[in-house]
Amino acid sequence: MTAAEPLALTDEQLRRFITNGYLVLQSQLPAEFHARVFEKLHSLASGSGHFGNNLLPLVPELNQVIEDPQIKAALSRILGNNYSLHAHRALHANPPGSDEQAWHKDSYWGYTRRVRNHRPWWAMLMYYPQVTTEKKGPTGLLSGSQYFHQLLPKDCCDVAACGAAGTFVLIHYDLWHRKMLNKSDLDRYMVKFQFTRLSPPKIGSIKNPPPWRRPKDRPKFDLNPIWQSTWDWLHGVETTPKSAAATDPSSQLTGQLYANDEVSTLNAAFQLSEQASAGSQKAMDTLSEALNANLEENDNTRRYADNGSFWRADATARSAAHGLVNAGENALKVLNAASKNGSPRGRKHAAFALGEIGTHAAQNILVDSLSDDDLHVVINAIEAIGLTPPTARATSALINCLSHTESEVRFDAALSLLRFAASPACVLKTKMVTALANSLHDSNRYVSAYAAQALELLGTQQALRALVPFLSGARWCSHTDNKTPF
């Protein structure tokens, strides 16, 4: 296992995160702090329980974990300075002899209709308060698997996330992982936190950004076009390829876009995007056709984790969408056509790609997509709007979506309004406050949480008048439990 890293997140560490999907970091807090946290967690696990999302007020010491300089430095480098702690957090206990989990990707809090990002919009932090050896059943990771919906355990190195007390494992949200078998006679605890980026990197914000190069420690497969695209995006560099010759794609390359392994489909999509950006209309048409390759309706089955069983259905459309993102604004014509006249799965993936491109022109197409009769399209369009600059039209559309009967629509609308609230260009603040104040009492816990975070960021007197009484009434007393009720 890779040794714990020093405080500052280096360029090489960021390169490894992009390629491998995880970093192992070490807390700066003293050993006695982690021992105290362990005892509290052990008492909860063996007594009253961990109380799910109320874990932070129940164990307030965990706030120091989130504020650890090592973690803040890493999160800021990956998610930008403008990131948010998600309202979901959980204690994961692994007692002696517990079963090993199957490999999986977490859902987005029960929701699976969105398209997963290559770019690090989301990150997951795993904190271990005790020494965790492989025998004790740590979290297992498939290195480099964050870009794949297909489960490829033979291609991705199986890593046991071990370390000393106070070890953090920071992973790309979509990395394949599992709980390993605890073969010891000791309890193992892990606290999971999740974070989301609130704004995209600003183009040109970093002068003389460091160059991309493959790190020494990387997967055996090569996704260099994707890795470099992510690196460029994180450093505010235009992602549109400019170096490829304007050649038309070969039949072999086109065939690879429809292959039975995602390494081939993704690499083909990025090669096609380079050719399309260099002027090949045939390459752009190939990506457009692939976006609409599956004419079936979208699957509305609700799943709480992805085990890879359904990866193939959207593989071609998904890879094409990522390729079109890499082509940037050159792809807007194709994505506009797909949004209006594409297949259900094509319209869904077009909405995702438009959000990643993130321009005002993309936003106009996305707002129009909110009238689509397919919820998959609407949900992806709503989240995608939050990745674009705030405008009055988009803000009004998101506010309207807060009253939708479908909880997933309200969930993504509240998230996008949170991202708008984080922007200096935020507009219609008074209307946002009124709508978000109502959403504080939404039946979905995450709609309520997003609304509270957005009101805090807006910070107007009107926003605080709505927020503070809500928070006061919802206060959890960290000194009260079954043993000390008074």
N, C-alpha and C positions, 0 to 999 in steps of 0.2 A: 504494500500500500504506500502511496506517496506520502512523504513526511509533511507535517504541518508547516505552513508558510509564514514568513514574517509579516509585519503589520501592513505595509503598503502593498496594494495590488499592482504588480508589475505588468509591463506589456506582455511578457512571456506567460504570466498567469492568465491574462485575458485571452491570449491565443489558445491556451489549453482549455479554457472554459468554452470557447467557441467550437473547438474540435471535439473535445471529450464530453462536454456537457456538465462538468462538475469541478469543484475545487474543495480540497480539505484544508481547513483553516483552524487556528488555535486561539482560544479566548485569551484575553489579557487579564481576566479576573483571577483571583487567587484560588488555590486548591480548596480552601475551607468554604469558599462561596459555593462551589459545585457540590461539595459534600452536603451542605445545608439544603440546597435545592433537591438533591437526590432523596434526602430523608423526607422532605415535604411531599415529593411525588410518590414515594413508596407508601407513605401514610395515606395519601389519597387513593392510590390504586388498591390498597388492601382494606380500605374503609369505606368512606362515603362516595368515592368515585371521583372522576376528573372534571366533570361538568362541562366538557366540550369547549365551546367558544368562550365560556366564562373562566377559562384557566388563568388568564392574566390577572384579573382582580383577585382570584383565589390564591395565586402564588405571585405576589407583586415583585418578588426578586427577578422574575423573568423579564421585567422591563429593563433591567440592567444588561441582560443578555442581548436584547435588541439594540441597546445603545452602545454596546461594546465597540470601541474604535476600529477593531479589525473587521467587524461586520459592516459597519457604516461605510468604511472605505471601500470594501468589496462591492456592496450594493450600489454605491454611488457610481462606481466605474462601470458597472454592468447595466443598471437601470436609470442612470442619470441622477442628479441631485433631487429631482422632483419625482420621488417614488412614494408609495403608500403601503403601510402594513395592512394586509387584508384582514377582515374580521374573523375569518376562519383560522382556528389554531386548535391543536389537539395533542394530547398525551398518548404516545404509542408505547404500550407495555409489552415486553417479550419475556414472559416467565419461563423457567426451565421446562424443557420438553414441549413447548408450544409448536404448533404446526408451521411449516414454511409456507409463505405465500407463493402464488403463481406470479410470474412476471406480468406487470401491468403498467399502464399510464393512468394517473388520476383523472377523473372527469373534472369539469369545472363546476364543482359543488352540485353534482347531480345532473348537470346540463352537458349534452354531447352534440348539440346541433351546430356549434360554432366550428370554424376551421382553425386548426392549431397553427401557431406562428413559428416560423424559423427564427425570426429575430427575437431577442430576449425581452419581450414585453412582460413576462412573468418569471418569477424565480421562487424556489422553495428552499427554506433553510431548516436543516435538521440539527438539533442541539443535543449532545450526549453529556449528561452530568457525571457519568461514571466512566472509568476505564472500560473500553469496549474492544474486545478481541474478537477474532473470527469465531472462536468457540462459543462466545457469548451471544451470537446471533445478531450481528449488526444489520444495517440495510445493505442489500446487494444492489449494485448498479450495473447497467450495460453501457460501457463507455462509448460515446459517440452516437447513441441511439435516439437522441432527441429529434432528429430529422426524419425518423421513420415511423410510419404506422404499422409497418410489417415487423413482426418479431423476428429478429435476426441474431439469436444468441451465438451462432458460430462465427459471425462476422464481427460482433461487438465483444470486446474483452469483458469478462465477468469480474467485477471489482467488489471486494468486501470493504465497506466504509468503516474502518477501524480507527482507533486513536485513544489518546489519553483523556482523562476527565476534562471537560471543557472543549471538546472537539466540535467543530461546526462542519457540516457538509452542505455546501451551497450548490444547488443543482438547477439547471434549466428545467422549467416546470414540466416539460413533456418528455423528460428522460425516463426510459423504462427502468423500473426498480421493483424491489420486493423485500419483505421481511425474511431474513434467513433463520434457519433452525437454531434455537438456543440449546447447545449441547452441554452447557455448564450447569451448575447447581445454584447460580446467582441470577437475580432479576436484572433485566436490562430495560432502561427507559430512554425514550427519545421524545423531545418536544418538537413539533412541526409548526413552522410559521411560513406564511406566504406573502409575497410582495408583488406589487404591480407598478410598472412604469406609467407615469401620468402624461408624459409628453415625449414626442419623438426628438432625436438629436437635431440640433439646428444646423442646416447646411452651411458650411464655411465657418462654423464657430471655433474650430481648432486650427490654428495656423501651423503649418508644417506637421501634419499628423504623422505618427510613426508608421513605417511601412508594414504591410502584411508579409508574413512568411510563415510557412508551416512550422509548428513547434516540434521539438524532438520527440516529445511524448504525445503521440497522436494515434488514432485508429489505423488499422492496416488498410482499410479502404480509403479511397481518395475522393473527397467532396470539395476539393479546393475552390471551385467557382462559388459554391455556397458559403464556405468559410470566409473567403475574401469579401464577398458581398456583405456579409454580416459585419465584418471588421470595418469596412468602409462606412456602412450605415452608422455604426456606433461612433465613428469619428467625424460625422457630418460631411462625408465625401459623397458626391454624386454617384449613385449606383449604376447609372446607365453605362453599359459597356461601350467603349469607343475604339478598341484595338482590333477587333475582328474584321476580316475581309468580307465584302458583300457577296459571299458565295451562297448558292442555294443548297439546302440540306440534302444529303444523300439518302437513299431509301433505307440504308442500314441505320442511320441516325434516327430517321422517322420511326422505324420499327422499334428502336430501343425505348421510345417514349411510351410504348404499349407493352413493355416487357413485364415479366413476372417477378422482378425484384426491383425494389425502390432505388437501389444504388444506380442502376441503369436508367430508370425513368427520370430521376432527378438530374443526373448528369446530362442526359439528352435534352431535357427542358432548358437547362442553363446554356448549353451550346447553341440551341435554337434561338434563345433570347439574344445571344451575342450576334448571331447572324442577322436576326431581325433588326436589331438596333443599328447594324452596319448597312441596312438598306435592302435586305432580302425579304420581299413580300411573300415569297413561298414559305419561308421560315415562320413568318408571322401568321400566315394562313394555317400552317401545320399546328401551331399552338392554339389557334382559335378553334379548329376542328376538334382537337384533343379536349378542350375545355367542355365541349358538349358531347363527348364520346359516349357517355352513359345516359340513355334517354329515360331510364326508370325514375319514378317518383322518389323523393327523398325519404329516408327511413326515419320514422318518428319514435322508434323504440327507445325508451329511456334506460340508460345504463349508468352505473356509478363508477365504472372503470372500463378501460379499453384493454382487452386481452389479445388484440391482433386478429380476431376472427373475421373481421369485416373490412380489412384494410384494402382489399382488391377493388371493391365496388367503386371507390372514388379515386383510385391511385392515379389514373391518367389525367383526370381533371385537376386533381390536387397538384400534381407535378407541373402541369401546364400553367396553373395559376401562379405558382412560385416563379416559374420562368417569366411570366408576363410582369410580375412585380419587378424582377431584375431588369426588364426592358424599360421600366419607368414610364414616363409620359408618352413614349412612343406607342405604348399599348392601349392608350385611352380609347381610340376608335374601336378596336376589337372588343374591349371590355364594355363599352357603351352598347355596342350591338348585342353582345351576349346578355347584358342586363335587361334588355328590352325583348329580345326574341330567342334567347337561348333555352336550353333544356332546364328543368328545375335544378339539377345539380350544377349545370353550367352557370346559371344565374347566381346560385349560392356562392360559388367559388369566384365569380367575377366581383361580387360585393366584397369578399375578403381581399382580393387583390387591389381593388380601388382604395380601400382603407390603408393598405401598406404604402401605396403611392402617395396618398395623403394630401393632394393638392385641392384647391378650390374647385377646379374643373371636375375632379373625381367626386368631391362632395355633392355637387349638383346632381350627378347621376345617382348617387346613393340615396339622397332624399327622395328622388322619384321612385326608387326601389322600395320605399316603405309602403307603397300601395300594392305591392306584389301579393298574390293570394297564397303564396307558400311561406309558412312561418320560418323555414330554414333561411330563406332569402332575407326576410325582414330582420331576423335576429342577427345575421351577419352584417347587414347594412347598418343596423343601429350601433353595434360595437365599432364598425368601421368609421362611422361618422365621428366618433370620439377621437379618432386618430388624425382628424383633419382640423384646420384652424376654425375657431368658433365664428359663426355668423348668426345673424338674427333668424334667418330661415331655418338653419339646422337646429338652433336652440329651441325654437318654437316646435319643431317636429319632435324633438326628443321629449319636451315637456308633455306633449300630447300622448306620447307612448307610455308615460308614467301611469296612466289610467287604463292601460290595456288589461283585458281579462287574463291573458297568459302571463304567468309569473316570470318566465324567462325573458319575455319582451321587456317587462318592467325592470328586471335585473340588469339587462344590458343598457337600457335607457338611463338608469341611475348611474351606472359606471361611466357612461359617456358624458353625462352632465358633471360628474366628479372631475373628469379630465378637462372639460371646458372651464370649470371653476378654478382649476390650477393654472390656467393660462392668463397671462397679462392682457390678452385681447378679449377676455370674456365679456359678453354683452347680455342684455336683458336680465340683469341681476335681480331686479325686483320680482319679475315673473318667475325666475328660477327659485327664489326663496319661498314664494308662496306655494309652488308645486312641491318642492323638496320638504317643506314643513309638513305637508299632508302625507308625504311618503315616509316620514319618520314612524308612522304607525302602520306601515304596510305589513301584510301577513307573512311576507318573505323576509327573513332575518337579514339577508344581505342587501336587499333594496333599502331597508331601514338604515343599515350600517353605511352604505354608500351615501345616502342622503345626509346623514350626520356628518360624514367627512367633508362632503361638498359644502355644507353650511359653514363648517369651521373654516374652510379655505376662503369662502366668500367674505366672511368676517365683518359684514356690515352690521349695523345696530339691529336691523330687522332680522338678519340671519341669526344673530346671537340671542335675540329675544325668543326665537322659536327653539333654538338648540339647547340653551342652558337649562330651562325647566324640564325638558325631555331627559337630559342627562342626569339631572338631579333626582328625578323620580325613578330612573333606571339604575341608580348607583348600587353597586354590590359591595357589601362590607367584608373586607378581607379578614377581619378578626372573628367573624361569626361562622361557626360550623356546628355539626351535630353534638360535639362535646362542649362547646362554649356558645350556647344560643343567646346569651345576654352579656 
